[in-house]
Amino acid sequence: MLVKPMLAVDEPSQEADCSTKSPLLYDLLGAYTEEGYYQVLDTMPAYNQLIESFSRLHCKLFLPGCHESLLTLKMDELDTETKLNRALIKQIGLKKQSKAALTLILLWDLPNYLEPELLQALIQYLLPHCKEDVMLHAYIHTREQMPAQPGVYKIHSGDKTTVVSKEQTKGQSCSSPMYYQETLQKIMSPFLVQRSILLSGGMQEYLLQRR
């Protein structure tokens, strides 16, 4: 049984720039059984194939579509805990009075683009809505330059994920934080790297688990 997402939008019409293998993600999803119950937060907007991919499972999808809009948040403007919490609730929609029990968090390439302090705050905001053994998936750029904006990542059949770049920034680049594993774990504590693999194109795929 599939519970409807928090926010659904039409599937993007752009053709994918490329596809990349995501062995860690697909190994994890392949291990999910029909007997289990899963709650998944994906920062990407909803699209049909994502919903179909989880339709065989008893799960709840949280799809706030905030992957890009989170980039508008600036820590120097969110100078109090109240302002920061309200901003994250507005973006993601999870509230203390109606806690989730997330099994999996899909951040894709978002950690590369958020201010480190904001990424830390995002993790702390999500923790009360997570199961003790929650998993987190992310892509980290390992080269000095990365696309100027996050990509639009979409799960497909097999073990591949397609990526669409924004037309207005296609071909543009910016400096990459190039997080090493130790730095990534420090920022995203209490999540620790469970598995990691270097993909073609200079992207490191990570699965982190709450410890």
HELIX and SHEET records of a PDB file:
HELIX    1   1 PRO A   23  GLY A   30  1                                   8    
HELIX    2   2 ASN A   48  SER A   53  1                                   6    
HELIX    3   3 SER A   69  THR A   72  5                                   4    
HELIX    4   4 GLU A   81  ILE A   92  1                                  12    
HELIX    5   5 LEU A  110  ASN A  112  5                                   3    
HELIX    6   6 PRO A  116  LEU A  126  1                                  11    
HELIX    7   7 LEU A  127  HIS A  129  5                                   3    
HELIX    8   8 GLU A  167  THR A  169  5                                   3    
HELIX    9   9 GLN A  181  ILE A  187  1                                   7    
SHEET    1   A 7 LEU A   2  VAL A   3  0                                        
SHEET    2   A 7 HIS A  58  PHE A  62  1                                        
SHEET    3   A 7 TYR A  37  ASP A  42  1                                        
SHEET    4   A 7 LEU A 102  TRP A 108  1                                        
SHEET    5   A 7 CYS A 130  HIS A 141  1                                        
SHEET    6   A 7 MET A 203  ARG A 210 -1                                        
SHEET    7   A 7 PHE A 191  LEU A 199 -1                                        
SHEET    1   B 3 CYS A  18  LYS A  21  0                                        
SHEET    2   B 3 LYS A 160  VAL A 164 -1                                        
SHEET    3   B 3 VAL A 152  ILE A 155 -1                                        
SHEET    1   C 2 GLN A 145  PRO A 147  0                                        
SHEET    2   C 2 SER A 173  SER A 175 -1                                        
END                                                                             
